[in-house]
Amino acid sequence: MTQADVIAIDHHYDWSILPHPDQCLFWPQDGLAIAAVVAGHLRRVDHHAAIVLRTGALDDLAGMLPREVRQPVVAAQNSIDWVFMKGDPSVADRLHSVARAVSGLQALVADPMHWNEGSKWLKLPDTKWGEAALADVQVCHPPENTVAAYTAGTAWLRWFAHRILPFPSFLLADEWAANLLRLTVADFRSIVVSESPLSAMIRECLYEGELSELVASRWWRAGLDSIVDLLLLDAPADLPEAEALAEQMTIVHGGRVTTLAHNNPVVVIDSDYAPVDVTDASECVRLAPDFWPSFAQEPWTSFEEMQDDPSLRKMVARGDRLRSDRGGIR
């Protein structure tokens, strides 16, 4: 156990086939209880392997938790690093990715002079926007000093897996990345897979650091911001931003690019925290969902989504409750 970088524990055990004491304190009920026992042994020998759970019953384990964040939230609430679903064909590769992430962290934390906001672990590209990206990382309050050293990087690993990958912060999922460029998700993905110069610019912003295998594509926000700034720099000053971006992206892409017509487009989420649409902010309200980090981009939902899903009403941020009433939601 003390040689492992990651320890995977099954969720379900049939204790009826093995003799065990009747008193509950003398035998672990399930894999989560075993994980707590294993964590105690790891602390005793000062070893910092990641502990992950393998389960075939995530729905039962997660209960009413929002579907988009069930794995990180279940992991966070049970003091483990990640939850893997049995039957996932990529689970072996993802387990190896966690092991590599742990190993890489331990070496870096042991050499704080070369930590630099975790840039090597994050595999930050050597670009002009690199410093802006590291500033964005620090805004998200990573445990990179005393706590990181005390846990040999485990705290950083959990912060990144539980708080960064699932939410739009310095890394963005396709929906938020597309919106930043004022593109539909379909157009964004179409451009990315093309061979145009614009595609090359965007692909340079792809996150390829540790734990990238745990989720779908993530993009460096600082890199996408730099693309917008660069394009607008060459655009006529009298054009509205959306038109200017469309004109410049069309030139660089070598094919027609259309931008979103909204004045202030925002990504709309549903009660499962899944991005479902892009709408103008004037037709939306801000939310304050459980577990959503304060440093992440503000979550929004539309009046229409609230009409169809009353549970969103409970999430409306205090400052927007009057607006939600004006939007006809009672």
C-alpha positions in Angstrom: 0.0 0.0 0.0 2.8 2.4 0.8 4.2 2.0 -2.7 0.9 3.0 -4.5 0.1 6.3 -6.1 -3.6 5.5 -6.3 -5.7 3.0 -4.3 -9.0 1.9 -5.9 -11.7 0.5 -3.6 -14.9 -1.2 -4.6 -18.1 0.3 -3.3 -20.2 -2.8 -2.6 -19.2 -5.8 -0.4 -21.3 -8.8 0.5 -20.3 -9.3 4.1 -22.9 -12.1 4.6 -20.5 -14.6 3.1 -17.7 -13.8 5.6 -17.8 -14.0 9.3 -17.7 -10.6 11.1 -18.5 -9.1 14.5 -22.1 -8.0 15.1 -21.0 -4.6 16.4 -21.0 -2.0 13.6 -17.8 -0.3 14.8 -15.8 -3.5 14.0 -16.5 -3.9 10.3 -16.8 -1.3 7.5 -20.3 -1.2 5.9 -19.1 -0.4 2.3 -16.3 0.9 0.2 -16.6 4.4 1.6 -16.1 3.1 5.1 -13.1 1.1 3.9 -11.7 4.2 2.3 -11.8 6.0 5.6 -9.9 3.1 7.3 -7.3 3.1 4.5 -6.9 6.9 4.8 -6.2 6.4 8.5 -3.5 3.9 7.8 -1.9 6.1 5.1 -1.7 9.0 7.6 0.0 6.8 10.1 2.8 5.9 7.7 2.8 9.4 6.1 1.9 8.2 2.7 -0.2 10.2 0.3 -1.7 8.0 -2.3 -5.0 9.1 -4.0 -8.0 7.1 -2.9 -10.8 6.5 -5.4 -14.0 4.6 -5.3 -15.4 2.2 -8.0 -19.1 2.0 -8.0 -21.9 0.5 -10.1 -24.5 2.4 -8.1 -23.6 6.1 -8.5 -27.3 7.1 -8.7 -28.1 5.5 -5.4 -24.9 6.9 -3.8 -25.5 10.4 -5.1 -29.2 10.7 -4.4 -30.6 14.1 -5.5 -27.2 15.6 -6.2 -27.0 17.4 -9.6 -26.0 14.9 -12.3 -23.3 17.1 -13.8 -21.2 17.2 -10.6 -22.1 13.9 -8.9 -18.6 12.4 -9.1 -16.7 15.4 -7.7 -19.3 16.2 -5.1 -19.6 12.6 -3.8 -15.8 12.4 -3.7 -15.6 15.7 -1.8 -18.3 14.8 0.7 -16.6 11.5 1.5 -13.0 12.8 1.6 -11.8 10.7 -1.3 -10.2 11.9 -4.5 -12.6 10.7 -7.3 -15.4 8.3 -8.0 -15.3 6.0 -11.0 -18.3 4.2 -12.5 -18.0 0.5 -13.1 -18.5 -0.3 -16.8 -16.7 2.8 -18.0 -14.5 1.5 -20.8 -11.9 4.2 -20.1 -11.6 3.6 -16.3 -8.2 1.9 -16.5 -6.7 4.9 -18.5 -8.3 7.3 -16.0 -6.9 5.4 -13.0 -3.4 5.6 -14.6 -3.9 9.3 -15.1 -4.7 9.8 -11.4 -1.6 7.8 -10.5 0.6 10.0 -12.8 -1.0 13.1 -11.4 -0.1 12.1 -7.8 3.4 11.1 -8.7 4.0 14.4 -10.5 2.6 16.4 -7.6 4.8 14.8 -5.0 8.0 15.7 -7.0 6.9 19.3 -7.5 5.8 19.9 -4.0 9.1 18.6 -2.7 10.8 21.3 -4.8 8.8 24.5 -4.1 11.3 26.8 -5.9 10.0 25.3 -9.2 6.3 25.1 -8.3 5.2 28.4 -10.0 1.5 28.0 -9.5 1.7 24.4 -10.6 2.5 25.4 -14.2 4.6 22.3 -14.9 1.9 19.9 -13.5 -0.8 21.8 -15.4 1.5 21.7 -18.6 0.9 25.3 -19.3 2.0 26.1 -22.8 4.9 28.5 -23.2 2.9 31.4 -24.6 2.4 35.1 -24.2 -0.7 34.5 -22.2 1.0 32.2 -19.7 1.4 34.8 -17.0 -2.3 35.7 -17.3 -3.2 32.0 -16.9 -1.2 31.6 -13.8 -2.8 34.8 -12.3 -6.2 33.1 -13.0 -5.0 30.0 -11.2 -4.1 32.0 -8.1 -7.4 33.7 -8.1 -9.0 30.3 -7.5 -7.2 30.0 -4.1 -5.2 26.8 -4.7 -3.7 25.0 -1.6 -0.1 25.5 -2.8 1.8 26.5 0.3 1.7 25.1 3.8 -1.3 22.9 3.2 0.1 21.5 0.0 3.4 20.6 1.7 1.6 19.1 4.7 -0.4 16.8 2.3 2.4 16.2 -0.2 0.1 17.7 -2.9 -3.1 15.7 -2.0 -5.0 18.9 -1.2 -4.0 20.4 -4.6 -5.2 17.2 -6.3 -8.6 17.4 -4.6 -9.0 21.1 -5.2 -8.3 20.6 -8.9 -10.5 17.5 -9.3 -13.4 18.7 -7.2 -13.4 22.5 -7.7 -11.7 23.3 -11.0 -12.4 20.6 -13.6 -16.2 20.5 -13.0 -16.8 24.3 -13.1 -15.9 27.2 -15.4 -12.9 29.0 -13.9 -9.4 29.3 -15.5 -10.4 26.2 -17.5 -13.5 26.2 -19.6 -15.7 23.4 -21.0 -16.7 23.7 -24.7 -19.9 25.5 -23.9 -18.2 28.3 -22.0 -15.2 28.4 -24.3 -17.5 28.8 -27.3 -19.5 31.6 -25.6 -16.3 33.5 -24.8 -15.6 33.6 -28.5 -19.2 34.4 -29.2 -19.7 31.2 -31.1 -22.3 28.5 -30.9 -21.0 25.2 -29.5 -21.5 23.5 -32.9 -19.6 26.2 -34.7 -16.8 26.2 -32.1 -16.3 22.4 -32.5 -16.5 22.6 -36.2 -13.7 25.2 -36.3 -11.6 23.3 -33.8 -11.5 20.1 -36.0 -10.8 22.1 -39.1 -7.2 22.7 -40.3 -7.5 26.5 -40.5 -5.2 29.1 -38.8 -8.1 29.9 -36.4 -8.3 26.3 -35.4 -4.6 26.3 -34.7 -5.0 29.4 -32.5 -7.8 27.8 -30.5 -6.1 24.3 -30.2 -3.1 26.0 -28.6 -5.5 26.8 -25.7 -6.5 23.1 -25.1 -5.7 22.0 -21.6 -3.5 18.9 -21.7 -2.2 18.8 -18.2 -2.7 16.3 -15.4 -6.2 14.8 -14.9 -7.4 16.0 -18.3 -8.6 12.5 -19.0 -11.2 12.7 -16.2 -13.4 15.1 -18.2 -14.2 16.2 -21.7 -12.1 18.9 -23.3 -11.1 21.9 -21.2 -9.6 25.2 -22.6 -7.4 27.8 -21.0 -9.6 30.9 -20.5 -6.5 33.2 -20.6 -5.6 31.8 -24.0 -9.1 32.3 -25.4 -9.2 35.9 -24.0 -5.9 36.5 -25.8 -7.4 35.4 -29.1 -10.3 37.8 -28.7 -8.0 40.7 -27.9 -5.8 39.9 -30.8 -8.7 39.7 -33.3 -10.3 42.9 -32.0 -6.9 44.7 -32.3 -7.1 44.3 -36.0 -10.8 45.1 -36.4 -12.3 48.4 -37.4 -12.9 50.5 -34.2 -16.4 51.5 -35.2 -17.8 47.9 -35.4 -19.7 46.4 -32.5 -17.6 43.6 -30.8 -19.7 40.7 -32.2 -19.5 42.0 -35.7 -15.8 42.7 -35.4 -15.1 39.2 -34.1 -17.1 37.7 -36.9 -15.3 39.7 -39.5 -11.8 38.9 -38.1 -12.5 35.2 -37.5 -13.8 34.9 -41.0 -10.5 36.3 -42.4 -8.3 34.1 -40.2 -10.5 31.0 -40.6 -10.7 31.3 -44.4 -14.5 30.6 -44.3 -17.6 32.4 -43.1 -17.9 32.6 -39.3 -21.1 33.9 -37.7 -21.1 35.1 -34.1 -24.0 35.1 -31.6 -26.5 37.9 -32.0 -27.0 38.5 -28.2 -25.6 41.7 -26.8 -24.4 39.9 -23.6 -24.6 36.1 -24.2 -24.4 33.9 -21.1 -24.4 30.1 -20.8 -27.7 28.8 -19.3 -27.6 25.8 -17.0 -30.4 23.6 -15.7 -31.0 22.2 -12.2 -28.5 19.4 -12.9 -25.8 22.1 -13.6 -25.7 21.0 -17.2 -25.2 23.8 -19.9 -28.4 23.7 -22.0 -28.4 27.0 -24.0 -26.9 30.4 -24.6 -29.2 33.4 -24.0 -28.9 37.1 -23.5 -28.3 38.1 -19.9 -31.4 40.3 -20.0 -33.5 37.2 -20.3 -31.7 35.4 -17.5 -31.0 35.5 -13.7 -27.9 34.6 -11.8 -28.0 31.5 -9.6 -26.3 30.5 -6.4 -26.1 26.7 -6.7 -24.8 24.5 -3.9 -21.0 23.7 -4.2 -20.5 26.1 -7.1 -17.2 27.9 -6.3 -17.3 31.6 -5.7 -14.3 32.1 -8.0 -16.0 30.3 -10.9 -17.9 32.2 -13.6 -21.4 33.1 -12.5 -24.0 30.5 -13.3 -27.1 31.7 -15.1 -30.5 30.3 -16.0 -33.2 31.7 -18.2 -36.8 32.7 -17.3 -37.8 29.9 -19.7 -35.8 27.3 -17.9 -37.2 28.3 -14.6 -40.7 28.0 -16.0 -40.0 24.4 -17.0 -38.0 23.5 -13.9 -39.3 25.1 -10.6 -36.4 23.7 -8.6 -34.2 26.4 -10.3 -36.3 29.0 -8.5 -34.6 28.0 -5.2 -31.2 28.6 -6.7 -31.8 32.2 -7.8 -29.2 34.5 -6.3 -30.6 37.0 -3.8 -29.7 40.0 -5.9 -31.8 38.7 -8.9 -34.9 37.5 -7.1 -36.9 40.6 -8.0 -35.9 40.2 -11.6 -37.1 36.5 -11.5 -40.5 37.8 -10.3 -40.6 40.3 -13.1 -39.8 37.5 -15.5 -43.2 36.0 -14.6 -41.9 33.2 -12.3 -43.9 32.8 -9.1 
